[in-house]
Amino acid sequence: MIALALCIVAFLACYWAGRRSLGQGLVMLLVFGYFYGILRANLLTSFSHFIFDAGLLGLYLSVRWSSPADAKRSRAARFWTILLILWPALLVALPFQPVLISLVGLRGNVYFIPLLVIGSRLKGKDLVELSLGLAVLDLVALGFAGAEYFLGVERFFPFSPVTQIMYASRDVAGGFFRIPSTFATAAAFGGAMVGTIPFLVGLWTGTENRRYRMAGLIGIPAALLGMLMSATRTNFVIGCAIVGFLFLKMRMSGTQRIIFVLIICGIGFAALTNARFQRFKSLDNTDYVSDRIAGSVNRGFFEILFAYPMGNGLGGGGTSIPYFLEGQVRNPIGMENEYARILAEQGIIGLMLWLGFLVWFFQGSRIAFSNGPLATTRRMTWCLVAIGFGTAWIGTGLLTSIPGTVLIMIGAGWTTARPEASPSAANLGKRRWRLQPRNRAEIPAIS
């Protein structure tokens, strides 16, 4: 009953916040996304798996999809959203998998895709709201991670079928668990921390309100420290790439550059003096890395292509299935490769559609790197999404991670939509920002 009540609360809260503004709606959704893992681990009922889904449904229903003001900017995102949803929807009618497995697979393949359109409609005020919310949520997540660091993960995540993967990841120096904070896995924790960095940098460098700039400044080291505590190598590499891009390519004042260097030095000192933060050192083992990449890219990919050219059915190729339905999957296939998962479930047609989407996204770099009041956050976000899709062939979960996929999809939609033509852009950062309903006041954008 508690889990069902939380589903209802998530739906109503996200719907209410989304009616106020897209930024507030996304923040409310991310609140449930951040706490989804710990809630699901402690509420072992089927309804606990749908808490985040209920919130996302509430956000979808709150959006004014027919708004003429946003229709032009979101035209391309709408086209790809419809295309990427239509083919999996048709596959549900084919008898590859049982109905329940197909429905779970449909959710995993299409449920996050409409966030592309939502991302394409984000305005400056929405970015400020979202960035401020992420700063607060990152600090909360770091607090939980610190408690798990000192008290143990077992205090927060009891062993169950839901947490089996977590308990199998006791490979941190000294025999410790990877830290998941409030997320379903340590990888989801690290991925979310890395995904917030572009928004936190924008909040720090692009607003005039000192409190919001301070929130962004505090949130940056919190996100980087959370990335280290998660002990996930891929997120460490992506985080380093984002930090390097920011330092080398982004415009910062002399004071900001000094502060940023001090933050990196502090995080680097913490990493080098604590063995529990050094799991990334295994990247020096070139034989292990090459074997891991070869297994993700080559092993079984073409076998899947020739054996299942139309796919093994939604849910039959690696989409996460609730433990109480796992036994119903026919001919289960698994590879640590997101593109192999798409091939295994949607066949060659589905894979070609996603590759077409990626061509469109990478062509949008000229929009993402255009000058304007949102340039810093937009460029960093585009690079984050590009790295995410570029490394998806050595892992899974890019399109189903809670809440990391939210940041990926809205980032893809926002960075490929032409910047809004706002008369307030000339007054960027000159007025104080307040949390108000949509259209009640202009809120300055972040850069």
Secondary structure, 3 states (H helix, E strand, C coil): CHHHHHHHHHHHHHHHHHHHCHHHHHHHHHHHHHHHHHHHHHCCCHHHHHHHHHHHHHHHHHCCCCCHHHHCCCHHHHHHHHHHHHHHHHHCCCCCCCHHHHHHHHHHHHCCCCHHHHHHCCCHHHHHHHHHHHHHHHHHHHHHHHHHHHHCHHHCCCCCHHHHHHHCCCCECCCECCCCCCCCCHHHHHHHHHHHHHHHHHHHHHCCCHHHHHHHHHHHHHHHHHHHHHCCHHHHHHHHHHHHHHHHHCCCCHHHHHHHHHHHHHHHHHHHCCHHHCHHHHHHCHHHHHHHHHHHHCCCHHHHHHHCCCCCCCCCCCCCCCCCCHHHCCCCCCCCCHHHHHHHHHHHHHHHHHHHHHHHHHHCHHHHCCCCCCHHHHHHHHHHHHHHHHCHHHCCCCCCCCCHHHHHHHHHHHHCCCCCCCHHHHHCCCCCCCCCCCCCCCCCCCC
